[in-house]
Amino acid sequence: MKYINKLEKTIIKKGSHLIVGIDPDKTKFPEFIKKKKNPLYEFCKFVINITSDFVTGYKFNVAFFEAEGYKGIETLEQLLEEKKKDFIYICDAKRGDIGNTSEQYARAYFDKMGFDAITVSPYMGVDSIEPFLKRKNKFIYVLALTSNKGSKDFQKLLSGKKHLFEIVIEKFLNSGYYNIGFVMGADYAKRIKKITSYRREIPLLIPGVGTQGGDLPQLLKNLKNEYFLINSSRKILYAGKPTDNLKIYAEKVRSECKKLNDSIKSLKK
């Protein structure tokens, strides 16, 4: 099944445009998790189990797993082997390298681990991410306009009358590939309106809501398609206090996730 078909089907079935970012920072784990034999696995599994009623899928930030060495990679593989059916699984790795290197990344994250999609950096050009694009049932989200402060350093540079990020978007839209979407920060609502008005079928992955303070009502007011995913990580993962017991922490995480999903659904109407 092509990714965009799976995305549309999953959004409708789950009644959600929310995707939870799995960024497992061990320094922020609750005490009851730290006591486990494999806290990294236990925390991720805990979060996935208690949020699955309100989300379309999960975005795994692989840096948090790589930081733990081979045990972290084993944990990531274990979580993916146990992944829930009918959910979207995105690899947040921001890869992009010469073709033969990208081919190995594509083998690792698509062929071996089974992710549905991956985030990629466009800096080295279209050919650097073609190995990902050639997997027709997989998908890439190209970094276009991100929500970090440093985005102005390069993404907003002018080349003629266009910003660099606009050139990136146009280049990939005209590449001949159709399994491409973009990462756009939630605080760029007007830019998101422009791209989703121009091409209503383009999937967007939108970080920046929650801890980063993106304006959710303004964002949803300007979104002009149904293929978007809004990511929230820290605000959901660490909704509880480190000293909370399992029941209280679970209630806080579940409540935060439900509240955000309810807000998205309410504001979309």
PyMOL commands that set and color helices and strands:
alter all, ss='L'
color gray80, all
select helices_A, chain A and resi 3-14+26-28+31-34+39-51+63-66+70-81+99-112+126-133+151-154+164-173+189-198+216-222+234-237+246-268
alter helices_A, ss='H'
color red, helices_A
select strands_A, chain A and resi 18-22+57-61+88-95+117-120+139-145+158-159+162-163+180-184+204-206+228-232
alter strands_A, ss='S'
color yellow, strands_A
deselect
rebuild
show_as cartoon
